């Protein structure tokens, strides 16, 4: 009988035709109750799948990323089935699992409204209660096209027609509902315990503006009500922290109709940006980088040489100057290559670390724009390190150390992903293997846990990505280290080696903030607008109890301003309690209340943003306290 190797290394024998589910039932316990699918010989399969002879089997639970994906994918099919029951004229689009949930796209003559979501959710609960089995069956391409044509599902027919002529199409039947799907799925609808529909949106069919606009319903699902409640709480917290909302309330930035995707930073927003840039320059000077600046617009010839014209053209903006084609730079690297070539370098000059706060422009579809998170013009905190091949590991390690130090300042935890060769790439497989191995070796030698993100490298080289975890548990991809052997070849870069001959340098492309605009958005949401003192647009507000103490408030303000503190006095004819609440709403770290007692003592009554009243302090003592917090960049 075929042998099956389980995750604990044990080996069991099962008869021909045994299903994966038979193993789970035999093992019992949590696996029998909670398994969502299984990896059979490293391929995710339905529990109802027949074992393919000898196999390695690992069961997936909701706790596993792939297990949760199967759970949510099944939930999306339950959503589609519920919609078809309630709105029979609906045509089906697609319905994948996504991070933390799922969606399904529908073509319907009328617009869905929030009240419809309640009806659909109730019907989903009914389908779950019915505990309908999900049964996989296969058809040829022509059989599948004919089948879905009879059902009137033309979007499914289009998907089928785009597959190869000899493709075998898999479908799933759930009661009287059938959907086109590669799977895998849960054994039955009853395995889904808790569903929640979240919101409605529009989405072009297959992401193209040339296609019909469909209605997208988003939802999520969990095996326990407590997990759903926790998730909904995080969503509410995220709404409160939305950087677009706080950006308006705190007067940090705006995006106008005249420039979608092109943010305007207000004076208070510029204080944050300047603080980030000053800290960046301080750390990079200490780490041995030289700062450069390269042009925003350069000739088409340069972008053809770099490979951007062939691999990135759809994301670029163009112009013509004196009958020649020019492009607005989407990346800073070609300019850095040109700068390296302005003189001959010796091996003794390397590594050469060039850092640039470079403004780049990338064409994004209007539907993808999102506050400061996704824009069309942004500044990358870029750097390009030119080095000997023997220096690669040391330089990658140095970048990791710098990145870790800078993230630690803001209180970010992070995880690391290694992204490998994409489908559309420059260079030989051998070159890619050398570069990927170099990055992997550094991570393993430093005992850094990492995930492999297959096929997500830059078109010119593999990369290490840093995914920050914010204060409410969300992750954001910010920093990256990209190792490149391609552009030195494209730009014919060289240095003179110890042997007196010319050699190719290797290049690291790297960012730490990623995009300053996006990093600002992440910080706004991470801190919920309550920035640490050193980064706060306004660090102190002085609040006189009555008009009688306006002059003293002005004197205190002047002393703080002279000491380098960003301070304003609130001299409005309002009660001090109202002024305190206003300062709290504006997330000002310190409020200094002044009245007769404080004036006579040359002191201030200190209130702190989060802990409230601190007590009375001499002005000079408070100045020393806040200057220390600013100097030490305390969180």
Secondary structure, DSSP 8 states (H G I E B T S, - for coil): -EEEEETTS-EEEE-TT-BHHHHHHHH-HHHHHH--EEEETTEEE-TT-B--SSEEEEEE-TTSHHHHHHHHHHHHHHHHHHHHHH-TT-EE----EETTEEEEEEE-SS---HHHHHHHHHHHHHHHHHT-BEEEEEEEHHHHHHHHHHTT-HHHHHHHHTS-TT-EEEEEEETTEEEE------SBGGG--EEEEEEEEEEEGGG-TTS-EEEEEEEEEESSHHHHHHHHHHHHHHHHH-HHHHHHHTT-EE--GGGTT--EE-HHHHHHHHHHHHHHHHHHHHTT-EE----SEEEHHHHHHHTHHHHSGGG-EEEEETTEEEEE-S-SHHHHHHHHTTS-EEGGG-SEEEEEEEEEE----GGG-BTTTB-SEEEEEEEEEEE-GGGHHHHHHHHHHHHHHHHHHHT-EEEEEEE---SS--S-HHHHHHHHHHHHHHHHHTT--EEEETT-SBTTB-EEEEEEE-TTS-EEEEEEEEEESHHHHHTT--EE-TTSSEE--EEEEEEEEEEHHHHHHHHHHHTTT---GGG-S--EEEEESSGGGHHHHHHHHHHHHHTT--EEEE-SSS-HHHHHHHHHHTT-SEEEEE-HHHHHHTEEEEEETTTEEEEEEEHHHHHHHHHHHHHHT--
